[in-house]
Amino acid sequence: MFARLGASEPESWARSQVLEGIPQLLRYLFLKAAWRNVESDDDTSWMRSEVERANARPEEPYAGLGLGLDQCLRQGVDPVVLNEMIRCAQATMIFRIGYLLDGGDSGGLEELRDISWALFETDADGRPTGPAIGGLHESVLELDPTGREMRPPEALRAIASRNEVSDAAPS
């Protein structure tokens, strides 16, 4: 099943599920679905639609993304750089939500310290069918579709190298 879903090291996922009783298939499915909400590594065309939407309706929720992108692009910031920044923020949010689901956040109020969150598989009536699906944050990087575990792409490293050369040049 893991191999058919495209998991790297599918035997490891399956072995952990069988031997350790960890619901790895559910963890994998959730994280794979979460990653589908992260911008593609090799496509910056989404920025154009965000800018157009924000410029047409600057008062709407999330318009700040398009307005900010517009300013950055007008200043000559490379779209590859912006795309990587957005991807990093999105992947970080997956990590943080995964971590949050392993515990709770009482908002600093002692009387709420026993409140916690969890992710469960449910039946058709919404009742949990098994153990909590935990440790999601531990596998976020492993499921990066690029295979780089959110390390910068070669194109971004090339931009950084050019900047280092130009910064080191005598003025």
N, C-alpha and C positions, 0 to 999 in steps of 0.2 A: 504494500500500500504506500509506504513512504517513498519508494523508488518511483512509483507511478505519479506521485504528487510532485516529484522533482527535488526531493530532499537530498542534500549532500550528506554522505555517510548514512544512508537509510538503515543499514543494519544496526548502527549505534542507537538510533532513535527507537527502533523496534525492540532491541535487546533491553534498553532501559525501561520500556513500557512493561515488558514481560517479567523481567527479573526484579525490578525495583517497584513496580506497581504505580509508576508515575504516568498520568494520562498524556503521554507524549503526542499521540495523534491529535488530541484536542488542542494541546499547546501549539503544535505545528500549524494546525488549521487556523487558529485565531491569529497567530503572528503573521502567517502568510496573507491573510485577509487584511490585517493592519498595514502591511507593507504595500498593498495595492493602493493605499491612500497616500503614499509618498510619491512625490514627483519623480518622473523618470530621469535617470542619470544622463541620458543622451538626447533629451528633447527640451528645448527652452521655449517652444512655441506657446506654451501655456501663459507665458508672461504677457504676451501681446493681448490676449483676451482679458487678463486681469487689469491691465492698464486701461484698455478701452472701457471696460465695465466701470472702473473707478472714476474715470474722467467723465463718463456719462451720468453717474449717480454718486458723487463724492460723499454724500451724507449717509449712505447705506452702510450697514454692518460689514466689516472686513474690507471696506474700500481703502483703508490705510495700506493694505498690501499693494494694490495696484498703484496708488499715489506714490508710495515709497519706491516701488520698482521704476516708475516713470522718472522720478528724480535721479535715481542711480544710473539708469540707462542714458539719460540726457547728459549726465556728468562723465559718461564714457566708461562706466564700470562694465567689465566683460560679463555677458549673460551667463557664461560658464561659472564664474565666481558666484554670482547671485544664486544660480540654481543649486550649487553645492551648499551655500549657506542655508537656503530654504530646506533642502533635503536633510541637512544636519539637524535643524530645528525640529523637523517632522519626526525623524528617527529618535531624537531625544525625547519627544513627547510620548512615543510608543514605549520607550524604556521607563519613563516616569509613571505612566499609567499602569504598566505591568508591575512596577514596584509598589505602587499605591494599592493595587489589588491584593498584595500579600500582607497588608496590614490595615491600618486605619489612620485617621487624622481627626483627632478630637477638637481641632481648632484651638487647642490650648486650654480647654475647659476640663477640669478634673472629673466632673460628673459625666462627661462623655467619653472617658478613656477606654471604655469597653466596646465602643463602636468600631466596627471594622468592615471591610469590603472583601468580596471574593467573586471569582468567576466560576460558574458551574455549567455543565451540560444539563439541559432540562428536557423533560418529556413534553408531550403536546399540551399538557395543562400548566406548564411552567414550573413544575416541581423538580428540584435537583435529582439527578439520577446517579450521581457518583460523588467522588471526592472533589474538593476544590481544585481548580486548575491553577496551580501556583508556579512560582519561579519564572514567570514570563520574561522578566527583565534579563534573566540569565541567557536567553537565546535570541534576543533582538538582533544583535550584530551578526550572528550566524545565518540569519535569514535574509540579510541584505541581498537583493536580487543581483547586484553587481558582482558579488563574491569577494568584495574588498573589505567587508566589515566596516563600512563607512570611512575607510581611509581615502584621502583625496585622489581623484582620478588623475591620470597622466597629464591631461590637458591643463589641469589646475596646477600641478607641480611644475609644468613647463612655464606657466605664467609667473609663478613664484620665483623660478630660477632666473627668468629675464629681469624681474624686479631686483633681485639680488645683484645681478651684473650691473644694472644701471645705477643702483644705489652705491656700488663700490667704485664706479667710474669717477675720476677726478672732475671737479666742477670748474 
